Amino acid sequence: MKRTFKNIIENKWWQELLILVFSFILFTLNDWILIKSWKGVWSGFFYFLLLYSHAQLNRWLLLPILLKKHKPVIYALASGALVFVFSIVMYKVTNAWIYKNCFLYKSSEQQSYLFQAATLVATLICILSVLIIFKFYRDRKKLDSEKLLYNQAQLNSLKEQLNPHFLFNTFNTLYGISLQFPQRTPELIMHVSQLMRYQLESNERQCVPLEDEVNFLSSYVELEKERVGYRCNISFTSDIDDEGAYKIPPMLLICFIENAFKHGTCTIEKCFVDIIISVKEGKLDLLVKNSVPENKSEVISTKIGIRNTTERLNLQYGSNYKLDIKENGIFEVHLQLQLKRL
């Protein structure tokens, strides 16, 4: 029922019919008790059609002068001329026929050009205002749909870039571990395959449960511990106030954690990576800190991770997030965003 009503409201021709019926009922609302015959009904309906025709002529012939050509003075003059012509027609028709057969005639003041002109203007404002509101609704809905499709296309493009980026970094990590602990390679390959499975399965979804994303991040951190945990202090903590209540776009946070390990552990000297995720009342707070080595080795980087993730944040959260990235002896990423509920 609700969907049917929505389809009617969004259909242009149904809108036109609704406006016609609504304005006719509004115009004759106080006069139904005065109806004496079918002849009176048809006379009243014909009178209303004259008013409606005037409004439609203004809409299709004159209103484009204002909206498309931006000439308000010409529009005002033309509208005044149209009201003048129709007031003469209305005066002649009503006095010759309609008032003699219809419930509309109540006082002598109605037998004047000024009354007809005022009625035409009032009806014009009533009908045009509703028409403009519906047009604005249709245009806005179309614009939102186009924007949504455009944003989705951009997101898909960004995901296509980020997935190989993550794949490259993960296999680079696996390669480093296999050199140091070759006996653990089969087990680690299974671990990496689980990460790849999550990546592939979540890639087709706009959002995933927050717990799934946090578990994925935790698994990635465990993989990095296998690689550099013997020479790097690594901590990962998460505190979510309402388990199972929130959702988040998949693979949104991994870039910040990847970069912390890639750039913060590329040295033989003592280093650290600290990751804290907290959620309170739907507000996610991600804090990632890593050491900045004085003598770091060369790091292969595609330089698209942070840029693409920032673009995803802009597309999916607009201004409802805050991202601070700074370096002052320690590289720090601080992300805050408002999560949506499942």
PyMOL commands that set and color helices and strands:
alter all, ss='L'
color gray80, all
select helices_A, chain A and resi 2-10+12-34+38-67+72-101+108-110+113-180+182-203+210-228+254-264+305-317
alter helices_A, ss='H'
color red, helices_A
select strands_A, chain A and resi 208-209+232-240+246-248+271-280+283-291+321-327+330-338+340-341
alter strands_A, ss='S'
color yellow, strands_A
deselect
rebuild
show_as cartoon
